[in-house]
Amino acid sequence: MSAELETVCGRGPRWRFALGCARAAGVIRARVTLTSRDRGGGGLRTVIGVGVMAAVALGGYGLVRYPGLRSGDASIIAAVGFVALLLAYAAATLALSYGKGSPEIAARRHGLVGGVAIGAAWLVVLSPTETLKQWVLVPLLIALLGPGCVAALAVREGKHVTAGTRAALWSGIVGGLLVFTVWMTATYARDGRPYDAQLLRDFPRSGAPDLPTLAVSDALATALTLLILIPLTTVAFGSLGARLPRTTGPDRP
């Protein structure tokens, strides 16, 4: 493709050729991923599958319990975005499941542990207890720097940079689903309480039928944002961590 690109003249034709190459590469990778028998990580796929189904159930439960969430065009856009996010999670899981070599195994192992730790750190950052409010910087550092550590450990065990990148993405998927399910379960259990002063000031002009609906709507918006933010953060910092200088031999850094 790179060689053929040199023979294409003009900015427009070159862009069309490049986009066509990207589409072809994506289709080839998707076909290989879906039809390959060289697939591992069945246990981790099951965990993520359960997490995706739990997220779907929580989203549907919110729409049934709080009818006000279904009003307006914004609710349709949010629902479409939510479904698209979960499909992206499922597609990434299938793509990452390809391979049974040491890099893939290391990525899955460290990605699962890292995802649980990073998800727990994000939950503490979002809703710290009275004891942890003064130490909220610690879980924030874990949430931001943890992916780099996970990636570096995966590279060290898997002996390949791709192990670190895969581990970072695994941890983002696990962490994002963990935060969404725990955050929304706690929100429904408390009807969005406690209601802060800003929420009380916004309620009269919000158009929400009642205060719990407004609180749940805000919590759901936060959870959807984190479904995007956590994987992006883990991949960004994890990719850097995977490429940190490391020792490859006793006398060759």
Rosetta blueprint (number, residue, H / E / L):
1 M L
2 S H
3 A H
4 E H
5 L H
6 E L
7 T L
8 V L
9 C L
10 G L
11 R H
12 G H
13 P H
14 R H
15 W H
16 R H
17 F H
18 A H
19 L H
20 G H
21 C H
22 A H
23 R H
24 A H
25 A H
26 G H
27 V H
28 I H
29 R H
30 A H
31 R H
32 V H
33 T H
34 L H
35 T H
36 S L
37 R L
38 D L
39 R E
40 G L
41 G L
42 G H
43 G H
44 L H
45 R H
46 T H
47 V H
48 I H
49 G H
50 V H
51 G H
52 V H
53 M H
54 A H
55 A H
56 V H
57 A H
58 L H
59 G H
60 G H
61 Y H
62 G H
63 L H
64 V H
65 R H
66 Y L
67 P H
68 G H
69 L H
70 R H
71 S L
72 G L
73 D H
74 A H
75 S H
76 I H
77 I H
78 A H
79 A H
80 V H
81 G H
82 F H
83 V H
84 A H
85 L H
86 L H
87 L H
88 A H
89 Y H
90 A H
91 A H
92 A H
93 T H
94 L H
95 A H
96 L H
97 S L
98 Y E
99 G L
100 K L
101 G L
102 S H
103 P H
104 E H
105 I H
106 A H
107 A H
108 R H
109 R H
110 H H
111 G H
112 L H
113 V H
114 G H
115 G H
116 V H
117 A H
118 I H
119 G H
120 A H
121 A H
122 W H
123 L H
124 V H
125 V H
126 L H
127 S L
128 P L
129 T L
130 E L
131 T L
132 L L
133 K H
134 Q H
135 W H
136 V L
137 L H
138 V H
139 P H
140 L H
141 L H
142 I H
143 A H
144 L H
145 L H
146 G H
147 P H
148 G H
149 C H
150 V H
151 A H
152 A H
153 L H
154 A H
155 V H
156 R H
157 E H
158 G H
159 K L
160 H L
161 V H
162 T H
163 A H
164 G H
165 T H
166 R H
167 A H
168 A H
169 L H
170 W H
171 S H
172 G H
173 I H
174 V H
175 G H
176 G H
177 L H
178 L H
179 V H
180 F H
181 T H
182 V H
183 W H
184 M H
185 T H
186 A H
187 T H
188 Y H
189 A H
190 R H
191 D L
192 G L
193 R L
194 P L
195 Y L
196 D L
197 A H
198 Q H
199 L H
200 L H
201 R H
202 D H
203 F H
204 P H
205 R H
206 S L
207 G L
208 A L
209 P L
210 D L
211 L H
212 P H
213 T H
214 L H
215 A H
216 V H
217 S H
218 D H
219 A H
220 L H
221 A H
222 T H
223 A H
224 L H
225 T H
226 L H
227 L H
228 I H
229 L H
230 I H
231 P H
232 L H
233 T H
234 T H
235 V H
236 A H
237 F H
238 G H
239 S H
240 L H
241 G H
242 A H
243 R L
244 L L
245 P L
246 R L
247 T L
248 T L
249 G L
250 P L
251 D L
252 R L
253 P L
